[in-house]
């Protein structure tokens, strides 16, 4: 997630476009946002 949210001086223009595309996908897709959230905080356990 860090590589998606932060820009680095060493990134080539192509890498910046890939980064923007990933961010656009996560912000436009409910499924992608849920995946990021689950990976960040963990999947809820049901008892």
N, CA, C and O atoms as a GROMACS GRO file, in nm:
protein
  188
    1UNK      N    1   0.082  -0.118   0.000
    1UNK     CA    2   0.000   0.000   0.000
    1UNK      C    3   0.088   0.125   0.000
    1UNK      O    4   0.049   0.227  -0.057
    2UNK      N    5   0.202   0.119   0.062
    2UNK     CA    6   0.292   0.235   0.063
    2UNK      C    7   0.330   0.276  -0.078
    2UNK      O    8   0.332   0.395  -0.110
    3UNK      N    9   0.360   0.178  -0.162
    3UNK     CA   10   0.402   0.211  -0.299
    3UNK      C   11   0.287   0.270  -0.381
    3UNK      O   12   0.311   0.337  -0.481
    4UNK      N   13   0.164   0.244  -0.339
    4UNK     CA   14   0.049   0.299  -0.411
    4UNK      C   15   0.019   0.443  -0.366
    4UNK      O   16  -0.031   0.524  -0.444
    5UNK      N   17   0.050   0.476  -0.242
    5UNK     CA   18   0.011   0.605  -0.186
    5UNK      C   19   0.122   0.710  -0.182
    5UNK      O   20   0.094   0.829  -0.164
    6UNK      N   21   0.246   0.669  -0.199
    6UNK     CA   22   0.357   0.763  -0.190
    6UNK      C   23   0.434   0.767  -0.321
    6UNK      O   24   0.458   0.663  -0.384
    7UNK      N   25   0.473   0.885  -0.361
    7UNK     CA   26   0.556   0.900  -0.481
    7UNK      C   27   0.703   0.899  -0.441
    7UNK      O   28   0.740   0.955  -0.338
    8UNK      N   29   0.784   0.835  -0.521
    8UNK     CA   30   0.926   0.828  -0.497
    8UNK      C   31   1.000   0.891  -0.614
    8UNK      O   32   0.964   0.869  -0.730
    9UNK      N   33   1.103   0.967  -0.585
    9UNK     CA   34   1.180   1.036  -0.688
    9UNK      C   35   1.241   0.940  -0.790
    9UNK      O   36   1.261   0.977  -0.906
   10UNK      N   37   1.271   0.820  -0.748
   10UNK     CA   38   1.339   0.724  -0.836
   10UNK      C   39   1.245   0.658  -0.937
   10UNK      O   40   1.291   0.587  -1.027
   11UNK      N   41   1.114   0.680  -0.924
   11UNK     CA   42   1.019   0.616  -1.015
   11UNK      C   43   1.023   0.678  -1.154
   11UNK      O   44   1.029   0.800  -1.170
   12UNK      N   45   1.020   0.591  -1.254
   12UNK     CA   46   1.014   0.634  -1.392
   12UNK      C   47   0.871   0.678  -1.424
   12UNK      O   48   0.778   0.641  -1.352
   13UNK      N   49   0.853   0.754  -1.530
   13UNK     CA   50   0.717   0.798  -1.568
   13UNK      C   51   0.619   0.681  -1.585
   13UNK      O   52   0.503   0.693  -1.547
   14UNK      N   53   0.666   0.570  -1.640
   14UNK     CA   54   0.577   0.454  -1.654
   14UNK      C   55   0.531   0.403  -1.518
   14UNK      O   56   0.414   0.371  -1.501
   15UNK      N   57   0.622   0.397  -1.423
   15UNK     CA   58   0.586   0.349  -1.289
   15UNK      C   59   0.484   0.442  -1.224
   15UNK      O   60   0.396   0.396  -1.152
   16UNK      N   61   0.496   0.571  -1.247
   16UNK     CA   62   0.398   0.666  -1.193
   16UNK      C   63   0.259   0.642  -1.253
   16UNK      O   64   0.158   0.656  -1.184
   17UNK      N   65   0.254   0.606  -1.381
   17UNK     CA   66   0.126   0.575  -1.445
   17UNK      C   67   0.066   0.446  -1.388
   17UNK      O   68  -0.055   0.438  -1.367
   18UNK      N   69   0.151   0.346  -1.362
   18UNK     CA   70   0.104   0.222  -1.301
   18UNK      C   71   0.050   0.252  -1.162
   18UNK      O   72  -0.056   0.201  -1.124
   19UNK      N   73   0.121   0.332  -1.086
   19UNK     CA   74   0.078   0.370  -0.952
   19UNK      C   75  -0.057   0.440  -0.957
   19UNK      O   76  -0.145   0.410  -0.876
   20UNK      N   77  -0.076   0.532  -1.049
   20UNK     CA   78  -0.202   0.604  -1.061
   20UNK      C   79  -0.315   0.509  -1.101
   20UNK      O   80  -0.427   0.521  -1.051
   21UNK      N   81  -0.287   0.415  -1.189
   21UNK     CA   82  -0.387   0.318  -1.231
   21UNK      C   83  -0.430   0.229  -1.114
   21UNK      O   84  -0.549   0.200  -1.099
   22UNK      N   85  -0.336   0.188  -1.031
   22UNK     CA   86  -0.369   0.107  -0.914
   22UNK      C   87  -0.457   0.186  -0.816
   22UNK      O   88  -0.555   0.134  -0.764
   23UNK      N   89  -0.422   0.311  -0.793
   23UNK     CA   90  -0.500   0.396  -0.704
   23UNK      C   91  -0.640   0.420  -0.760
   23UNK      O   92  -0.739   0.415  -0.686
   24UNK      N   93  -0.649   0.445  -0.889
   24UNK     CA   94  -0.779   0.464  -0.953
   24UNK      C   95  -0.865   0.338  -0.938
   24UNK      O   96  -0.985   0.348  -0.912
   25UNK      N   97  -0.805   0.222  -0.956
   25UNK     CA   98  -0.880   0.096  -0.944
   25UNK      C   99  -0.934   0.077  -0.802
   25UNK      O  100  -1.050   0.041  -0.784
   26UNK      N  101  -0.850   0.100  -0.703
   26UNK     CA  102  -0.892   0.081  -0.564
   26UNK      C  103  -1.002   0.180  -0.525
   26UNK      O  104  -1.092   0.145  -0.450
   27UNK      N  105  -0.995   0.302  -0.575
   27UNK     CA  106  -1.095   0.400  -0.538
   27UNK      C  107  -1.225   0.384  -0.618
   27UNK      O  108  -1.329   0.436  -0.577
   28UNK      N  109  -1.221   0.313  -0.729
   28UNK     CA  110  -1.340   0.296  -0.812
   28UNK      C  111  -1.408   0.161  -0.791
   28UNK      O  112  -1.525   0.144  -0.826
   29UNK      N  113  -1.338   0.066  -0.734
   29UNK     CA  114  -1.391  -0.070  -0.720
   29UNK      C  115  -1.417  -0.103  -0.573
   29UNK      O  116  -1.326  -0.100  -0.491
   30UNK      N  117  -1.542  -0.133  -0.542
   30UNK     CA  118  -1.576  -0.171  -0.404
   30UNK      C  119  -1.502  -0.299  -0.364
   30UNK      O  120  -1.457  -0.311  -0.250
   31UNK      N  121  -1.491  -0.393  -0.456
   31UNK     CA  122  -1.422  -0.519  -0.427
   31UNK      C  123  -1.273  -0.494  -0.398
   31UNK      O  124  -1.217  -0.554  -0.306
   32UNK      N  125  -1.210  -0.408  -0.477
   32UNK     CA  126  -1.068  -0.378  -0.455
   32UNK      C  127  -1.049  -0.305  -0.322
   32UNK      O  128  -0.953  -0.333  -0.250
   33UNK      N  129  -1.139  -0.213  -0.290
   33UNK     CA  130  -1.129  -0.142  -0.163
   33UNK      C  131  -1.146  -0.238  -0.045
   33UNK      O  132  -1.077  -0.226   0.055
   34UNK      N  133  -1.238  -0.333  -0.058
   34UNK     CA  134  -1.258  -0.432   0.048
   34UNK      C  135  -1.135  -0.519   0.065
   34UNK      O  136  -1.097  -0.552   0.178
   35UNK      N  137  -1.072  -0.557  -0.044
   35UNK     CA  138  -0.951  -0.638  -0.037
   35UNK      C  139  -0.840  -0.563   0.034
   35UNK      O  140  -0.772  -0.620   0.121
   36UNK      N  141  -0.820  -0.437  -0.001
   36UNK     CA  142  -0.718  -0.355   0.066
   36UNK      C  143  -0.749  -0.345   0.216
   36UNK      O  144  -0.659  -0.361   0.298
   37UNK      N  145  -0.875  -0.320   0.250
   37UNK     CA  146  -0.914  -0.308   0.390
   37UNK      C  147  -0.891  -0.439   0.466
   37UNK      O  148  -0.838  -0.437   0.578
   38UNK      N  149  -0.929  -0.551   0.406
   38UNK     CA  150  -0.909  -0.680   0.472
   38UNK      C  151  -0.761  -0.711   0.491
   38UNK      O  152  -0.721  -0.764   0.595
   39UNK      N  153  -0.680  -0.678   0.392
   39UNK     CA  154  -0.536  -0.702   0.404
   39UNK      C  155  -0.473  -0.609   0.508
   39UNK      O  156  -0.374  -0.645   0.571
   40UNK      N  157  -0.528  -0.492   0.524
   40UNK     CA  158  -0.473  -0.393   0.617
   40UNK      C  159  -0.507  -0.427   0.762
   40UNK      O  160  -0.420  -0.424   0.849
   41UNK      N  161  -0.634  -0.460   0.789
   41UNK     CA  162  -0.678  -0.484   0.927
   41UNK      C  163  -0.702  -0.632   0.958
   41UNK      O  164  -0.715  -0.669   1.075
   42UNK      N  165  -0.709  -0.715   0.857
   42UNK     CA  166  -0.735  -0.856   0.878
   42UNK      C  167  -0.881  -0.888   0.848
   42UNK      O  168  -0.968  -0.801   0.856
   43UNK      N  169  -0.905  -1.011   0.815
   43UNK     CA  170  -1.041  -1.056   0.784
   43UNK      C  171  -1.116  -1.079   0.914
   43UNK      O  172  -1.059  -1.133   1.010
   44UNK      N  173  -1.241  -1.039   0.920
   44UNK     CA  174  -1.323  -1.059   1.040
   44UNK      C  175  -1.343  -1.208   1.065
   44UNK      O  176  -1.370  -1.285   0.973
   45UNK      N  177  -1.331  -1.246   1.189
   45UNK     CA  178  -1.354  -1.385   1.228
   45UNK      C  179  -1.496  -1.399   1.278
   45UNK      O  180  -1.542  -1.320   1.360
   46UNK      N  181  -1.565  -1.498   1.227
   46UNK     CA  182  -1.702  -1.524   1.268
   46UNK      C  183  -1.705  -1.646   1.358
   46UNK      O  184  -1.655  -1.752   1.321
   47UNK      N  185  -1.762  -1.632   1.474
   47UNK     CA  186  -1.768  -1.745   1.568
   47UNK      C  187  -1.906  -1.804   1.571
   47UNK      O  188  -1.931  -1.899   1.644
   0.00000   0.00000   0.00000
